[in-house]
Amino acid sequence: MNNAYGKKNSFVERSLMGALAFFKESVLSDEYASREGLLQGFDPRTKTLGFLLLLAAVMFMKDSRAVFIMYLLCLLLAFASRINAAFFLKRTWVFIPLFSLCIAVPAMFRSFSPGETLAVIPVFGARLVMTVPGFHSAVLFVSRVLVSVSLVVLVTTTTRSTELFAALRWMGVPQIFVMTLNMCYRYIFLFAGIIQDSYLAIKSRTGGLMHYRKGQKIVAWNIASLWGRSMRMNEELYNAMLSRGYSGEPKALHNFHARAADWGWLVFAGAVLAVTVGVAR
């Protein structure tokens, strides 16, 4: 009994710590932004604006082949920016694309997408008919999501958070939105660390074995404690930022300066959008 419980508890611990490590690594990836690569050398303003234009182009694409070409472009940009392939693929294929695939699966069948039959799948005595239009629509939807996520990962991975927020302000994003996003970004890392430390503290005091009612009380107490710490930390952090001259505007360590390569990147992204819109019409 204790052996089974220990295995279950070990599984919970590995899952929790693995999820926190993956989350922190996904959000805080300034290591790649510090490398010398293609996208790292672009001005954050033109780079961010160019990726927004490419995102808009993906939304207008109605052919899966065009989306596939765009995904190949994402892979080439990741390679030229010296981003690890496993790192990039893990963050572009997990969560959102898989979730969109679950949404798109029902649309492949005749009940939602009538048309020419592609395949008949027997399920528990029933016959599900997959149609050609439904299959193409599902592939297009999932591939669009995949490319959109890849573009977002590229710009966030190759741009420091302060520079990205400053670029958003340059593009006219409201100050309150950028400031809130900046605070949330920094608090997420702190919150993940608090969860990890709290779990280790509970385990060190209980040995990992306790009655579930006691565990519920400990979790409830930690939630209340975390709420109180968050309120105090919010006030202390804001006062500390004000004392250091914070005015709500994100500051970068160096001044932005657009070069010929930056304008070339912007022209390329705009051309892709213009061609995509023209073909869609």
Buried (B, 14 or more C-beta within 10 A) or exposed (E): EEEEEEEEBEEEBEEEBEEBEEBBEBBBBEEBBEEEBBBBBBBBBBBBBBBBBBBBBBEBBEEBEBBBEBBEBBBEBBEEBBBEEEBBBBBBEEEBBEEBBEEBEEBBBBEEBEBEEBEEEEEEEEEBBBBBBBBBBBBBBBBBBBBBBBBBBBBBBBBBBBBBBBBBBBEEEEEEEBBEBBBEBBBBEEBBEBBBEBBEEBBEEEEEEBEEEEEEEBEEEBEEEBEEEEEEBEEEBEEEEEEEEBEEEBEBEEEBEBEEEBEEBBEBBBEBBEEBBEEEE
